[in-house]
Amino acid sequence: MANQPKNNAENSKNAPHKRDYRWLVFMGLIAFVVYLLSPILTPFLIAAVLAYICDPLVDWLSDTKVGKYSMGRTIATTLVLLGFLLAIVILFLILVPLLQKQSLLIVERLPVMVDNLRHSVEPWLQSKLGISMAIDSSHLQDIITKNWKTTGDIVSEILKTAGTQGLAFIGLLANLFLFPIVFFYLLRDWDELVSHVGELIPRDWIDGVTTIAKEVDQVVAEFLRGQLSVMLALCVFYSISLWLVGLDMALSIGLIAGLLSFVPYLGFALAFILAVLLAILQFSSFAEVVPVLIVFGLGQFIESFFLTPLLVGERIGLHPVIVILALLAGGQLFGFAGVLLALPVSAAIAVGLRHTKDNYLNSDAYLK
């Protein structure tokens, strides 16, 4: 009888380890709750992504010493937040007037373009197909001008929106005011939050989870640094190149092409359409539009064969089709915040799948 506890202990030690799937069920419930609360989680998700990106900068600033005193994390977080908000304000001050000027230019020159098109294309349509373009350019300009004046009153449109959709408008304002507050506290307490999450992980999982988390952090950090470098390079390239070929609004189109390049082909396609439309309205012949087309062709070539392989490479480890699918799925589930979260989450899934594949290839189920 004395040996029975010892035998039970040995049997328990030699017994196959039973996996506890309650954690998987718990994480599944959390994911489901996050999905249900997605309409109100957008500012929190955006703030979390930006806090993750800015955390190394805050770490560096907080360790910087001014004389004998270090700056501290709160002051460093405040400086980063103010710099981020200042960058957004400057971006809006650059883009909004330029886009407004571009819209006015379209309103002024569209009737002229239609008139030129009618004189050049109508004879051919009349002779070949018997079709005439009955378009009055002066009447078209009157229609555009009236509608422009009607839609140009931004204040009245905002007031109408506030009156008819008050709750949605209040929610938008709440998100705008809530974002910097959430961003500040997440960024200031980021290291503590990560530490607290680590304490909740089961101890028998801690080694595997730590290894995967470090790999995910390395992949995402390298990808983000590379992608930001590509965005900056494209902004500079398109802005300078379009300015050299004489296109109006070169800076605004260059910023659009660069800043939206984190979504595959979106920045290029939108900037290309705007640039070609503006070139057609600005220039009098197709020969003057060709340099704009060359700029975008050269930009796409440089991005695909030099910038992306050199600065981003295969850091995220996902096929471009999977990247596009992840971005669309993230946008469908969580809106703009989902687009921001899509690539980090995809990178985490990719790392997890690689570990799962390695475990499977070394398992008895595969080797037998």
PARO-352145 format. One record per residue: residue in three letters; y, z, x of N, C-alpha, C in turn. Coordinates in steps of 0.05 Angstrom, whole numbers, plus 5000, padded with zeros to 4 digits. Layout:
BEGIN
ALAYZXYZXYZX/...
This chain:
BEGIN
MET497650005017500050005000502550005017/ALA502350125041504650135059505449865069/ASN503349685071504049415081505149235059/GLN505149325034505949145012508949065014/PRO510849255019513649175022514048985045/LYS512549035067512748855090511848575083/ASN509548555068508548295060510348155041/ASN511648305022513548185004515948075018/ALA516848225039519148125054518547875069/GLU515947865081515247625095514947385076/ASN513747435052513447225033516147115024/SER518047305020520747225011522147065033/LYS521547145058522847005080521646725084/ASN519046695080517646445083517846265059/ALA518746375036518946215011521046005014/PRO520745775002522745565004525345664991/HIS527545595005530245674995530945534970/LYS531545684949532345564923535345514923/ARG536045274916538845194915540145314890/ASP542445414894543945524872545945314862/TYR545345204839546944984828549245084810/ARG549545354808551745454791554445374802/TRP554645354829557245274841557944984833/LEU555944814831556444534823557344524794/VAL556044694777556944704749559844804747/PHE560445014763563145124763565144924772/MET564544774794566444564803566744344783/GLY564544274769564744074748566544164725/LEU566344414717568144524697571044524705/ILE571544584731574244574741575344294740/ALA573644094748574543814747575143734719/PHE573543824699574043754671576543874661/VAL577144124668579644254660582044114672/VAL581744034698583943894711584543624697/TYR582443494688582743244673584143294647/LEU583443504633584743564607587643634611/LEU588243764633591043854638592643654654/SER591543414658592943224676595743154668/PRO596443144641599243084635601243284646/ILE600543534649602443724660602043794689/LEU599943674701599343744729600643544749/THR601943344739603043134757604943254778/PRO606943414771608643524792607143694812/PHE605143844803603544014820601843844840/LEU600643624830599043454847600743314868/ILE603043204859604843074878605843274899/ALA606543514890607443724909605243794928/ALA602743814919600543884937600143664958/VAL600143414950599843194969602043204990/LEU604543234981606743235000606643485018/ALA605843715007605543955023603443915045/TYR601243785038599243725058600343555080/ILE601943345073603043165092605143305110/CYS606743475098608943605113608143865127/ASP605743965122604944225134605044215165/PRO604144005179604344015208607244025218/LEU609143895204611943915211612944195208/VAL612244325186613144605182611944785203/ASP609344745210608144905231609644875258/TRP610444625264611844585289614644715289/LEU616044685266618744795264618645105264/SER616645215251616445505249615845635276/ASP614545485294614045585321616245535341/THR618245375332620445305349622345555352/LYS623145615376624845845381627645755386/VAL629545895373632345855377633346105392/GLY633646075418634246315435631746475437/LYS631946735430629646915431628146935404/TYR629146805384628046835357626746575348/SER624446605335623146375323624346315295/MET624046075287625345995262624046125237/GLY621446155238620046265215619246055195/ARG617146105179616145905162617945855137/THR619246055127620946025104623345835110/ILE624645895133626845725141625945435147/ALA623645415160622645145166621944995141/THR620745135121620145005096622644915081/THR624745085082627345015069628544765082/LEU628444745108629544515122628044255115/VAL625344275114623744045107624243955079/LEU624444145060625044085032627743945030/LEU629744055043632443945041632443655053/GLY631043625075630843355087629443155069/PHE627343245056625943075037627642995014/LEU629043185002630843124979633142944988/LEU634142995012636342825022635442535026/ALA632942505036631842235040631642085013/ILE630742234992630442104965633142024955/VAL635142204958637842134948639041894963/ILE638641884989639641655004638241394996/LEU635641414991634141184982635141074956/PHE635641264937636741174911639541064914/LEU641141174931643841074935643840794947/ILE641740734962641540464974640340264953/LEU638140344940636740164923638140104897/VAL639140314884640240264857642640074857/PRO644640114874646839924874645939634882/LEU644039624901643139354909641639214886/LEU639939364872638439244850640339174827/GLN642439334822644339274802645939014809/LYS646638994835648038754843646238514841/GLN643638544847641838324845641538244816/SER641438434798641238364769643638214760/LEU646038294768648538154761648437874773/LEU647437844797647237574809645437394793/ILE643137504784641337344767642637264741/VAL644137444729645537384704647537154709/GLU648937154731650936954737649736684744/ARG647536684759646536434770644236314754/LEU643036464736640836354721641636104704/PRO643936104690644635864676645035624694/VAL646135664718646535444737643835334746/MET641935514751639235424758637935264736/VAL638235354711637135214688638434944685/ASP641034924690642434674688641534474709/ASN641134574734640134404755637334314750/LEU635734494739632934424733632834214711/ARG634634244691634634054669635333774679/HIS637333754697638133494707636133364726/SER634533534740632633414758629933364745/VAL629033534726626433504715626433354689/GLU628533374673628633244647628232944648/PRO629432794667628932504668625932434672/TRP624632594689621732544693620132604668/LEU620732834655619332904630619832694608/GLN622332594607623032404587621632134591/SER621332054616620131794622617031804620/LYS615932034629612932054630611732164604/LEU613032364592611832504570613532484544/GLY615932374547617632364523618632624513/ILE619032814532619833084525622633124537/SER624433244521627133304530627533614529/MET628933714549629533994551632234054537/ALA632034134512634534184497635434474502/ILE636534514526637434784534640434764540/ASP641934934526644834944531645335184550/SER646235114574646535324594648835514587/SER650935414575653135594567652235784545/HIS650635684526649535864505647636074517/LEU646035984537644236164550645736384565/GLN647936314578649536514592650736714573/ASP651636614549652736794529650637004520/ILE648236904516646037084507645437294528/ILE645237204553644637384575646837594578/THR649337504577651537684580651637894558/LYS651237804533651237994511649038204514/ASN646638114520644438294523644738474548/TRP645938374569646538534592648438764586/LYS650538694571652438894563651139104545/THR649339014528648039194509646239394524/THR644639284543642739454557643939584582/GLY646439524588647639634612648739914608/ASP648940004583650040274578647740474582/ILE647440564606645140744612645441014598/VAL647841114596648241374583647441364554/SER648141154540647441144512644441114508/GLU643140964526640240944525638841214530/ILE639941364549638741634554639141814530/LEU641441804518641941964494640141884471/LYS639741624468637841534447635041644452/THR634241624477631541714484631342014479/ALA633442164487633442454483633342524453/GLY634542354436634642414407632042344394/THR630742114401628342024387625842144399/GLN625842194426623442294439624342544455/GLY625342734441626442974455624443124472/LEU622043164462620043314477619243174502/ALA618842914501618142764525620442764545/PHE622842744535625242754553625543024566/ILE625143234551625243504562623043544582/GLY620643444576618443464595619043324622/LEU620343084620621042944644623043104661/LEU625043214648627043384662625743634674/ALA623843754659622543994669620943924694/ASN619543694694618043614718619843564742/LEU622143444737624043384759625043644771/PHE625643844754626644104765624344274776/LEU621944234765619644394773618544304800/PHE618744054806617443944830618444074856/PRO621144094861622044214886621144504889/ILE621044654866620244934867617344954875/VAL615544794862612744804869612244704897/PHE613744494905613444394932614144604953/PHE616344744948617144954967615045164971/TYR614045274949612145504951609445404962/LEU608545174954606045064965606245024995/LEU608544905004608944845032609145105048/ARG610645295038611045545053608445705056/ASP606745705035604345865034601845705039/TRP602145455050599845275051597545395068/ASP598145505091595945615108594545845094/GLU596046015081594846245067593046145044/LEU594045945029592445845007589845725017/VAL589945575039587445465050585545685059/SER586745895071585046115080583746255056/HIS585246295034584046425010581846254998/VAL582245994998580145814987577645835005/GLY578045845031575745875049574146125045/GLU575546345037574146595032572346585007/LEU572946404989571346384965568746214968/ILE568546074990566145904994563746085001/PRO561446034988559046194995558446185025/ARG557546405036557246435065555146245076/ASP553046185060550946005070551845715069/TRP554245655056555345385056557545355076/ILE558545565088561045565102561045365126/ASP558745355140558645175164558844885156/GLY557244815136557344535127560044455115/VAL561144635098563644575085565944555106/THR565844735126567944725147567744465163/THR565344375169565044125184566043895168/ILE565343885142566243655126569243675122/ALA570343915118573243945113574743845138/LYS573843915162575143825186575143525189/GLU572843405182572643105183574542975163/VAL574543085139576342975118579243005127/ASP579943235138582743275146583443085169/GLN581643035187582242855209582542565199/VAL580742485181580842215170583442165155/VAL584042355137586342325120588942335136/ALA589042515155591442545172591942285188/GLU589842185200590241935216590941705198/PHE589741695174590441475156593341495147/LEU594241735139596941765130598941695152/ARG598441795176600241725198600341425203/GLY598041295203598041015207599340855184/GLN598840945159600040805136603040845136/LEU604041075142606941115144608240935165/SER606840905187607840725209607940435199/VAL605840355185605840075174608040035154/MET608540235136610740215117613440185130/LEU613940345151616440335165616740065179/ALA614639975192614739715206615339485186/LEU614039495163614439275143617339285132/CYS618339525127621139545118623039415138/VAL622639475163624439365184624039065186/PHE621538975186621038685190622138515167/TYR621538595142622438435119625538445116/SER626638675120629538705117631038525137/ILE630238535163631538385183630938085180/SER628438015174627737735172629137595148/LEU629137735125630437615102633437595106/TRP634637785121637437775127638037545145/LEU636237485165636737265183636536995169/VAL634836975148634736715134636936695113/GLY638636895111640936875093640536955065/LEU638437105059637837185031639437435024/ASP640737415001642137654991640137874983/MET641038114983639338344976636938364995/ALA637238285020634938305039634038585043/LEU635938775044635139055049633539175026/SER634339125001632839234978630039114976/ILE629838854981627238724980625438825003/GLY626638865026625138965049624039245044/LEU625739415032624839685026622639685005/ILE622839514985620739494965618139404977/ALA618239204994615839105007614539315025/GLY616139475039615039675056614039925043/LEU615740035025615140285013612740274993/LEU612340044981610140004962607639894975/SER607639865001605339745015602939925016/PHE603340185009600940365009599040294986/VAL599940154966598240034945597639754954/PRO595139684959594439414970595639194953/TYR597139024966598338774954600538824934/LEU601039074925603039114905605839074916/GLY606339194940609039164952609538874959/PHE607538744971607938464978608438284954/ALA606738324933607038144910609738184896/LEU610538434892613038494878615438394894/ALA615438444920617638354937617738054939/PHE615337924940615237634941616437504916/ILE615637614893616737494868619737524866/LEU620737764873623637814872625037634892/ALA623937604916625337444937625337154930/VAL623137044920623136764912624936714889/LEU624936884869626836854846629736864855/LEU630337044873633037064883633736824900/ALA631936734916632436494933632936244916/ILE631436214894631835984876634535994863/LEU635436244856638036274844640236244864/GLN639736324889641936324909642336044922/PHE640035924930640235674945640135434926/SER641235214936641534974919639234774923/SER637534814944635334624949632834774956/PHE630534634953628034764959627734814989/ALA628934645006628834675035629934945044/GLU631835045029633035305037631235535028/VAL629435485009627535695000625135715019/VAL624535505033622135505051622235725071/PRO624535785085624536005104623736275092/VAL624436315067623636565053620636575050/LEU619436355043616436335041615136385068/ILE616336275089615236305116615336605124/VAL617536735117617837025124615537185111/PHE615037135086612937295073610137215083/GLY609736955089607136885101606737005128/LEU608837015144608737135170608337445168/GLY609737565149609437845144606637925136/GLN605437775118602737835110600737795133/PHE601237595150599537545173599737775193/ILE602237865198602638085217601338345206/GLU601738395180600638645169597538645170/SER596338415163593438405160592038405187/PHE593138265207591738215232592738385256/PHE595138515252596238675275596838965266/LEU598638995246599539265239597239435228/THR595939335208593839505195591439555214/PRO590339355228588239425247589039605270/LEU591539575279592539725302593240015294/LEU594640045271595740305264593940465244/VAL592440315228590740445208587840405215/GLY587140155220584340095228582440165205/GLU580140265213578040335193577940645190/ARG580240775193580241065193579141185167/ILE579741065145578741175119575941105114/GLY574840895126572040835124571240725097/LEU573040595082572440485056573040195055/HIS571440045040571939765037574539725020/PRO576139505026578539465011578239454980/VAL575939344971575439344942575139624931/ILE573739794946573440074938576140214938/VAL577940154957580640264958582140194933/ILE582039934926583539844902582439974877/LEU579739994875578440124852579240424850/ALA579340554873580140834874583040874865/LEU584840694874587640714866587940664836/LEU586540474825586740414796585540654780/ALA583240754789582040984775583841224776/GLY585041284799586941514801589341474784/GLY590441234783592741184765592041214736/GLN589641124728588841144701588441434692/LEU587341604710586741884703589242064705/PHE590842034727592942224732595642094737/GLY595941844730598541704734599241674763/PHE601841704769602741654796601541854816/ALA601242104806599942304824597042224830/GLY595742104812593042004817592941784838/VAL594941614838595141414859595441544887/LEU597141754888597441894913594942034922/LEU593442144903591042294909588642124913/ALA588741864905586341694905585141664933/LEU586841604953585741554980584741814993/PRO586142034992584942285003582342364990/VAL582242344963579742404950577542214957/SER578241954959576241754967575241804995/ALA577041885013576241955040574342195040/ALA574842395024573142625022570342545011/ILE570342374991567842284980566242125001/ALA567741955016566341795036565141965058/VAL566542175066565342365086562942505075/GLY563142595050560842725037558442545035/LEU558942285028556742095025555442035052/ARG557042035073555941985100554042215108/HIS554942465102553242695108550642685091/THR551042615065548642595048546742385057/LYS547742155067546041945077544542035102/ASP546042175120544642275145542442475138/ASN543042655119540942855111538542715098/TYR539042505082536842355069535142215090/LEU536442085110535041935130533342125148/ASN534042375149532542575165530642745148/SER530442685122528842855104525942745103/ASP524242915093521442845089521142625068/ALA522942625048522742415027523042135038/TYR524642105060525041845072523041785094/LEU522341985110520641945133517641915126/LYS516842035104514042015096513341735086/
